[in-house]
């Protein structure tokens, strides 16, 4: 999509979750390509700037004020995938600026290097940029170095431009104080010919470093900006007067983006309130007619209600809640009551205990008390304890080295982790993640599988309980099912009624 198409469809695009960040990147991209402001034929060509910059660098090297750096390779065809305006000049960062990398005192936190009190040596971290910067300038830091720590780092003066070069890369900032010390996750530009170049323009330019690094890092294990990569960074250099015009236009448009972001956040907050009210109306509907009306309203507004993935998740959760409360479909008076199912489940349980397929409970579970029933059930349903109708046991440990061969899928809390040549589950069943991030995750095994000790295996009377019913129940009671399986109350449906 080109710029004209992007702008023509912005009203629709702006509803996307990342619309404003995309717009900001779009503005920066236009800026560095010379397409954000008009060119003035009366501007001094950038080629003249380059001549003066190179002459000044040569003089400073001769005077010993800066170190001589390697000459940069000639820019080849294809390095810049767009045409530059007439008065611009193709060059590299290393032809204009000096680039150095920060350094870190080690070990980290050593009181010999790191001070617990404020000193004249600011220790700059990425979190400081978020907390203590304004209008492109960093005004303070949370941590400080001792004199010895400063000697192990890189000391910078007020006004120096620094850029993050690892983790969150390509974040530029100007130092608003003397005594700034940067670690090896920063690059600094101590020599900057301010009479020939706009620092603010390079602040804009360096915000495009990340996309350049991504392009260069294809096939590399980690994304980072080293000194060589930044020195070779190709750019179009505009005339100095145009640099200032570009910065002014970028500031204007970024301020507009800020306003759009505030408006978008306000719309999203209002949308969230409306969605919550609509879903509450569905959940609290007392009759089939009111439920149908509430659902129809929500579905009619679905294109406007679903701008983020969590909106679908909320709707899914509402559907599941209706399902396990017996309010998703009408009841059939001809269905066998759930009380009869419970009898058959208890018979299965006793037989499974006698065959030593499952263990007998250490003590009987308490009856479900009235105060535990948070909602009324249809007349043919019954309250029971989860532990009365299923048996849960942990899987068996298996090392990663034993998950590489075989055709039997190995299930952990996060699903299939590998394959093995034997199984510890011989019928399709539900597996529940039991530890860590995937605690409560639900998976369905094939007829033969290996379940590791990172998950629970469920055993239940599959002739009396529809497997998909249990998946729905577990999807709602993830943590309760795991941690309080013997104490969670649940409704037991007929064999197939109400499944989805």
C-alpha positions in Angstrom: 0.0 0.0 0.0 1.4 3.4 -1.0 1.1 6.7 0.9 -1.9 7.9 -1.1 -3.8 4.6 -0.5 -2.8 4.6 3.2 -4.2 8.1 3.7 -7.3 7.5 1.7 -8.3 4.5 3.9 -7.0 6.0 7.2 -10.5 6.2 8.7 -10.9 2.5 8.5 -7.2 1.7 9.3 -7.3 3.9 12.4 -9.5 1.4 14.2 -6.7 -1.3 14.0 -4.9 -1.8 17.4 -1.5 -0.6 16.0 -2.9 2.2 13.7 -1.2 5.1 15.6 2.2 3.5 15.9 2.0 2.6 12.2 1.1 6.2 11.4 4.1 7.4 13.4 6.4 5.1 11.5 4.9 6.2 8.3 5.6 9.9 9.1 9.2 9.1 9.9 9.6 7.1 6.7 8.3 10.0 4.6 10.6 12.3 6.5 13.8 10.5 5.8 12.8 9.9 2.1 12.3 13.6 1.4 8.6 13.3 0.9 7.3 15.1 4.0 7.9 18.7 3.0 8.5 20.4 -0.3 12.1 21.1 -1.5 13.3 24.6 -2.0 15.6 25.1 -5.0 17.2 28.0 -3.1 18.5 25.8 -0.4 22.2 25.2 -0.3 22.8 21.6 -1.7 23.7 18.9 0.8 26.9 18.3 -1.1 28.3 21.5 0.2 27.4 20.5 3.7 29.4 17.3 3.2 32.5 19.1 2.0 32.5 21.3 5.1 31.8 18.4 7.5 34.7 16.4 6.0 37.0 19.4 6.2 36.1 20.0 9.8 36.6 16.4 10.8 40.0 16.3 9.1 41.0 19.4 11.1 39.9 17.9 14.4 41.7 14.7 13.7 44.9 16.6 12.9 44.5 18.6 16.2 44.0 15.3 18.1 40.5 16.3 19.3 38.8 13.2 17.7 40.1 9.9 16.5 40.4 9.1 12.9 37.9 6.5 11.8 38.0 4.1 8.9 36.6 5.4 5.7 33.2 4.0 4.8 32.5 1.8 1.8 30.9 3.3 -1.2 27.1 3.0 -1.2 26.0 0.4 -3.7 22.8 0.1 -5.8 19.9 -1.2 -3.8 21.1 -0.1 -0.4 18.5 2.7 -0.5 15.3 1.6 -2.1 14.0 5.0 -3.1 15.0 8.0 -5.1 16.4 11.1 -3.2 15.3 14.7 -4.0 17.7 16.7 -6.2 19.4 18.7 -3.5 19.9 15.7 -1.1 23.2 13.7 -0.9 23.7 10.0 -0.4 26.1 9.3 2.5 26.7 7.2 5.6 26.6 8.0 9.3 30.3 7.2 9.6 31.1 10.0 7.0 29.3 12.5 9.2 29.6 11.5 12.9 31.9 9.6 15.2 30.3 6.6 16.9 31.4 5.0 20.1 30.0 2.3 22.3 29.3 2.5 26.0 30.9 0.3 28.7 29.7 -1.3 31.9 31.4 -1.6 35.2 31.3 -5.2 36.4 30.2 -6.9 38.5 26.9 -5.1 38.4 25.9 -3.6 41.7 29.4 -3.6 43.1 29.5 -0.7 45.6 33.0 0.1 44.4 31.4 1.2 41.1 27.7 1.9 41.8 26.7 4.5 44.3 23.7 4.4 46.6 23.6 8.2 46.7 23.5 10.9 44.0 26.8 11.7 42.5 27.9 13.7 39.5 28.0 10.6 37.3 24.6 9.6 36.0 24.2 5.9 35.2 21.8 5.8 32.2 19.3 3.0 31.6 16.5 2.5 29.2 14.0 2.9 32.0 15.3 6.4 32.7 14.3 7.4 29.2 10.7 6.4 29.9 10.7 8.1 33.3 12.9 11.2 33.1 12.8 12.4 29.5 10.8 15.2 27.8 11.0 16.8 24.4 13.8 14.5 23.3 16.0 15.3 26.4 16.9 13.1 29.3 17.0 15.2 32.5 17.8 12.7 35.3 18.6 9.0 36.2 17.7 6.7 39.0 21.2 5.4 39.6 24.7 6.9 39.8 28.3 5.7 39.6 31.3 6.3 41.8 34.5 7.8 40.4 35.8 4.3 39.9 32.6 3.3 38.1 32.9 6.3 35.8 36.4 5.1 34.9 35.0 1.8 33.8 32.2 3.4 31.7 32.0 6.0 29.0 31.6 9.6 30.2 29.6 12.0 28.0 28.8 15.7 28.2 25.5 17.6 28.1 23.8 17.6 24.7 25.4 14.3 23.5 23.1 12.1 21.4 22.9 8.5 22.5 20.9 5.6 20.9 20.0 2.2 22.4 21.7 -0.6 20.5 20.4 -3.8 22.1 17.1 -5.2 23.5 14.9 -2.1 22.7 17.0 -0.8 19.8 17.0 2.5 18.0 15.7 4.7 20.9 17.5 8.1 20.7 17.8 10.7 23.4 19.9 13.8 24.1 21.6 14.2 27.5 20.3 17.1 29.5 23.2 17.0 32.0 27.0 16.6 32.1 28.5 13.4 33.6 26.3 10.9 31.7 27.7 7.4 31.7 26.3 4.8 29.3 26.6 1.1 29.4 27.4 -1.2 26.5 23.7 -1.3 25.4 24.2 2.3 24.1 25.9 4.0 21.2 27.0 7.6 21.6 27.9 10.3 19.0 30.3 12.6 20.9 31.3 14.6 17.8 28.4 16.3 16.1 28.9 19.3 13.7 25.9 21.3 14.9 26.7 24.2 12.6 26.2 21.9 9.6 23.6 19.4 10.8 20.4 19.5 12.8 20.6 17.3 15.9 16.8 17.1 15.9 16.8 15.8 12.3 19.2 13.0 13.3 16.9 12.2 16.3 14.2 11.6 13.7 16.6 9.6 11.5 17.7 7.3 14.3 14.2 6.3 15.0 14.3 4.4 11.7 17.4 2.4 12.8 15.3 -0.5 14.0 13.9 -1.3 10.6 17.5 -1.0 9.2 18.8 -3.4 11.9 16.0 -5.9 11.2 16.9 -5.9 7.5 20.6 -6.4 8.3 19.9 -9.0 11.0 18.2 -11.5 8.8 19.6 -14.9 9.6 21.3 -13.6 12.8 20.5 -15.0 16.2 20.0 -11.7 17.9 19.0 -8.3 16.8 21.4 -5.5 17.7 23.2 -2.5 16.5 27.0 -2.6 16.6 29.3 0.3 15.8 30.1 -1.0 12.3 26.5 -1.4 11.4 25.6 2.1 12.5 28.6 3.7 10.8 27.6 2.0 7.5 24.0 3.2 7.9 23.1 4.8 4.5 21.0 7.9 4.5 19.8 10.7 2.3 21.2 14.0 3.7 19.0 17.0 3.1 20.1 20.6 2.9 20.3 22.1 6.4 17.3 24.4 5.9 15.2 21.4 4.9 16.4 19.5 7.9 14.8 22.1 10.1 11.6 22.2 8.0 11.4 18.4 8.3 11.8 18.5 12.1 9.1 21.1 12.4 6.7 19.1 10.3 7.4 15.9 12.2 6.8 17.6 15.5 3.5 19.0 14.1 2.3 15.6 12.9 3.5 13.7 16.0 1.4 16.1 18.1 -1.5 15.3 15.9 -0.8 11.6 16.5 -0.9 12.3 20.2 -4.3 13.8 19.8 -5.5 10.9 17.7 -4.2 8.5 20.4 -6.0 10.2 23.1 -9.2 10.2 21.1 -8.7 6.5 20.1 -8.2 5.5 23.8 -11.3 7.4 24.7 -13.3 5.5 22.0 -11.9 2.2 23.1 -12.8 2.9 26.7 -16.4 3.7 25.6 -16.4 0.6 23.4 -15.3 -1.6 26.3 -18.1 -0.2 28.5 -20.7 -0.9 25.8 -19.4 -4.4 25.3 -19.4 -5.1 29.0 -23.0 -3.8 29.3 -24.1 -5.9 26.3 -22.5 -9.1 27.6 -23.9 -8.5 31.0 -27.3 -8.2 29.4 -26.8 -11.5 27.7 -25.5 -13.2 30.9 -28.4 -11.9 33.1 -31.2 -12.5 30.6 -34.0 -14.3 32.5 -36.1 -15.6 29.6 -35.5 -17.1 26.2 -37.0 -14.0 24.6 -34.8 -11.5 26.4 -31.7 -13.7 25.8 -32.5 -13.9 22.1 -32.9 -10.1 21.9 -29.7 -9.5 23.8 -27.7 -11.9 21.7 -29.1 -10.5 18.4 -28.1 -7.0 19.5 -24.6 -8.1 20.2 -24.2 -10.0 17.0 -25.6 -7.1 15.0 -22.9 -4.9 16.5 -20.2 -7.5 16.3 -18.2 -5.7 13.6 -18.0 -2.6 15.8 -17.5 -4.6 19.0 -14.5 -6.6 17.9 -11.5 -4.3 17.4 -9.2 -6.3 19.6 -8.6 -10.0 20.2 -9.8 -9.8 23.8 -13.3 -8.8 22.6 -13.7 -12.2 21.0 -12.4 -13.8 24.1 -15.0 -12.0 26.2 -17.8 -13.2 23.9 -16.5 -16.7 23.9 -16.4 -16.7 27.7 -20.0 -15.4 27.9 -21.1 -18.3 25.6 -19.3 -20.8 27.8 -20.9 -19.4 30.9 -24.4 -19.6 29.4 -23.6 -23.2 28.3 -22.6 -24.5 31.8 -25.6 -22.7 33.4 -28.1 -24.4 31.2 -29.1 -21.2 29.4 -27.7 -21.7 25.9 -30.3 -24.1 24.6 -33.8 -25.1 25.7 -34.3 -28.1 27.9 -36.1 -31.2 26.6 -38.4 -32.7 29.3 -37.9 -36.1 27.7 -34.2 -36.0 28.5 -33.0 -38.4 31.3 -32.5 -36.3 34.4 -28.9 -35.7 35.5 -29.6 -37.4 38.8 -29.7 -40.7 36.8 -26.4 -39.9 35.2 -24.9 -39.4 38.6 -26.0 -42.8 39.6 -24.3 -44.4 36.6 -21.2 -42.3 37.1 -21.0 -43.5 40.7 -21.3 -47.1 39.5 -18.5 -46.6 37.0 -16.4 -45.0 39.7 -16.9 -47.9 42.1 -16.1 -50.4 39.4 -12.9 -48.5 38.4 -11.8 -48.5 42.0 -12.3 -52.2 42.3 -10.4 -52.8 39.1 -7.7 -50.5 40.5 -7.9 -48.1 37.5 -8.3 -45.2 39.9 -7.7 -44.8 43.6 -10.5 -44.6 46.2 -10.9 -41.1 47.8 -9.4 -40.7 51.2 -12.6 -39.3 52.6 -16.1 -38.6 51.1 -16.7 -35.2 49.6 -19.2 -32.9 51.2 -22.6 -32.4 49.7 -23.0 -29.1 47.8 -24.5 -26.6 50.1 -27.0 -24.0 49.2 -24.7 -21.0 49.7 -22.3 -22.5 47.1 -24.9 -22.5 44.3 -24.3 -19.1 42.7 -27.1 -19.5 40.1 -30.3 -21.6 39.6 -30.2 -24.7 37.5 -32.8 -26.1 35.1 -35.0 -28.7 36.7 -33.4 -31.7 35.1 -29.9 -30.7 36.1 -28.1 -31.5 39.4 -25.3 -30.0 41.5 -22.3 -32.1 42.3 -18.7 -31.9 43.1 -16.1 -32.2 40.3 -14.3 -34.8 42.3 -17.5 -37.0 42.3 -17.5 -37.3 38.6 -13.9 -37.3 37.5 -10.6 -38.6 38.8 -7.4 -36.6 38.2 -3.9 -37.8 38.4 -0.5 -36.4 37.4 1.3 -37.6 34.2 4.7 -39.2 34.2 8.0 -37.5 33.9 9.9 -37.7 30.6 13.1 -35.9 29.7 13.4 -33.9 26.5 15.9 -36.3 25.1 13.2 -39.0 25.1 10.8 -36.8 23.2 12.6 -36.9 19.8 11.7 -40.4 18.5 8.5 -42.3 18.0 5.0 -41.7 16.8 3.2 -41.3 20.1 2.6 -37.6 20.9 3.9 -36.3 24.3 1.5 -33.8 26.0 2.6 -31.3 28.6 0.8 -28.2 29.9 1.3 -26.5 26.6 0.1 -29.3 24.4 2.3 -31.5 22.3 6.0 -31.2 23.3 7.4 -34.0 21.2 7.0 -37.7 20.4 7.8 -41.0 22.2 7.7 -44.7 21.4 5.4 -45.8 24.2 2.2 -44.4 25.8 0.8 -44.0 29.3 -2.7 -43.0 28.1 -4.7 -45.6 26.1 -7.9 -43.7 25.3 -8.7 -40.2 24.2 -9.0 -37.9 27.3 -8.7 -34.4 28.5 -5.3 -33.2 29.7 -5.0 -30.1 32.0 -1.8 -28.1 32.4 -0.8 -28.1 36.1 2.3 -25.8 36.5 3.6 -22.4 35.3 2.2 -20.3 32.6 0.1 -23.1 31.1 -1.6 -23.9 34.4 -5.2 -24.8 33.5 -4.7 -25.1 29.8 -6.9 -27.7 28.2 -5.9 -30.3 25.6 -7.5 -33.4 24.1 -5.3 -36.4 23.5 -5.7 -39.0 20.7 -6.4 -42.6 21.7 -2.7 -43.2 22.6 -0.5 -40.5 24.1 2.1 -39.9 26.8 1.3 -37.2 29.3 4.1 -35.7 31.3 4.1 -34.7 35.0 3.5 -31.1 33.8 -0.1 -32.0 33.3 -3.1 -33.8 34.8 -4.8 -36.8 33.1 -8.5 -37.0 33.6 -10.5 -40.3 34.0 -14.3 -40.3 33.9 -17.2 -42.3 32.6 -17.2 -41.4 28.9 -20.6 -43.2 28.5 -22.2 -40.8 30.8 -20.4 -37.6 30.2 -19.9 -36.0 26.8 -16.2 -35.1 26.4 -16.9 -31.7 24.8 -19.0 -30.8 27.9 -15.9 -31.2 30.1 -13.8 -29.1 27.8 -16.3 -26.3 28.1 -16.4 -26.6 31.9 -12.7 -26.6 32.2 -12.3 -23.6 29.9 -14.3 -21.6 32.4 -12.9 -23.1 35.7 -9.3 -23.3 34.7 -7.6 -22.5 38.1 -10.5 -23.8 40.2 -10.3 -27.2 38.4 -6.6 -27.4 39.0 -6.1 -26.2 42.5 -9.5 -27.0 44.1 -10.7 -30.0 42.1 -12.3 -31.7 45.1 -14.2 -28.6 46.2 -15.5 -26.9 43.0 -19.2 -27.2 42.4 -20.4 -28.0 38.9 -23.7 -28.8 37.2 -23.9 -32.2 35.4 -25.8 -32.0 32.1 -27.4 -34.9 30.2 -25.3 -36.8 27.8 -25.4 -34.4 24.8 -27.9 -31.6 25.6 -26.2 -28.2 25.6 -22.9 -29.2 24.1 -21.0 -26.9 21.7 
